[in-house]
Amino acid sequence: MADSKTYLKKNDQVEVITGKDKGRVGKVLRIVLNKDKALVERINMVKRHKKASEMNQQGQIIEKEAPIHISNLQLICPECTKTGRIGKRILEDGTKVRFCKSCGESIEKKS
């Protein structure tokens, strides 16, 4: 089974660093921890055929996002707008935050 630890969270802005969607940017919709994958908005689109049924009279082809492995994604820092490595830091009040290693700023959303 996978390690199930990730530096990504829901609503993070990420860039695809390898694969067919290399260079594209999107927002993380969902993290699939047990498979180390993430669902990213408009990235890794696949077509699924929907069979005709009583509720859905006509069959159709639906295009939707497929999970992409988190090793193929890199977080975009909201402060310096660059992709880079992420570190974790414990603040004086005991909270753990992620920070950008290139600019040193915190990545967590400011409330």
C-alpha positions in Angstrom: 0.0 0.0 0.0 1.1 3.6 -0.6 2.7 5.8 2.0 -0.4 8.1 2.0 1.5 11.3 2.8 1.4 14.2 0.4 2.4 17.8 0.2 -0.7 18.7 -1.9 -4.1 19.8 -0.5 -7.5 20.5 -2.1 -7.7 23.8 -4.0 -3.9 24.0 -4.5 -2.7 25.4 -7.8 -0.4 22.8 -9.5 1.5 22.4 -12.7 2.0 19.1 -14.5 5.7 18.4 -14.9 5.6 15.2 -17.1 3.2 13.3 -19.3 0.7 14.3 -22.0 -0.4 17.4 -20.2 3.1 18.7 -19.3 3.2 22.4 -18.6 -0.6 22.8 -18.0 -1.8 24.3 -14.8 -4.9 23.4 -12.8 -6.6 23.3 -9.4 -6.6 20.2 -7.3 -10.2 19.0 -6.9 -9.6 15.8 -4.8 -6.7 13.8 -3.4 -6.9 10.0 -3.6 -4.5 9.1 -0.7 -4.4 5.3 -0.9 -3.3 5.5 -4.5 -1.1 8.7 -4.3 -3.1 10.4 -7.0 -4.9 13.7 -7.4 -7.8 14.8 -9.5 -6.9 18.1 -11.2 -9.3 20.4 -13.0 -9.2 20.0 -16.8 -6.1 17.8 -16.6 -5.8 14.1 -17.8 -9.2 14.2 -19.5 -10.7 10.8 -20.5 -13.9 9.8 -22.4 -16.4 7.5 -20.8 -19.3 6.0 -22.7 -22.7 6.2 -20.9 -25.2 3.5 -21.8 -28.8 4.4 -22.6 -31.2 3.8 -19.7 -34.7 4.7 -18.6 -33.5 7.8 -16.8 -31.1 8.7 -19.6 -32.9 7.9 -22.8 -29.9 8.5 -25.1 -26.4 7.1 -24.6 -23.6 9.6 -24.6 -19.9 10.1 -24.3 -18.9 12.0 -21.1 -15.5 13.7 -20.8 -14.1 13.8 -17.3 -10.9 14.1 -15.3 -8.9 11.0 -14.4 -6.6 10.9 -11.4 -2.9 11.7 -12.1 0.0 10.6 -9.9 1.1 13.3 -7.4 4.8 12.7 -8.5 3.8 14.3 -11.8 2.5 17.5 -10.2 4.4 20.4 -8.7 2.8 23.0 -6.5 2.8 26.7 -7.6 3.7 29.1 -4.8 1.0 31.8 -4.5 3.5 34.4 -3.4 6.3 34.1 -6.0 4.1 32.3 -8.7 6.9 29.8 -9.4 6.8 26.0 -9.1 9.3 24.8 -6.6 10.0 22.5 -3.7 7.9 22.6 -0.6 9.0 22.3 3.0 7.2 22.0 6.3 7.8 24.3 9.3 6.4 24.4 12.8 5.5 27.9 14.0 5.8 29.3 17.5 2.2 28.6 18.3 2.7 24.9 17.4 0.9 24.9 14.0 2.6 23.1 11.1 2.6 25.0 7.8 4.0 24.4 4.3 6.4 26.9 2.8 8.1 27.6 -0.5 11.8 26.8 -0.5 12.6 29.4 -3.1 11.0 32.5 -1.5 10.6 31.2 2.1 6.9 32.4 2.3 4.1 30.3 3.8 1.8 28.6 1.3 -1.2 28.2 3.6 -4.2 30.4 2.9 -4.3 33.5 5.1 -7.6 33.9 6.9 
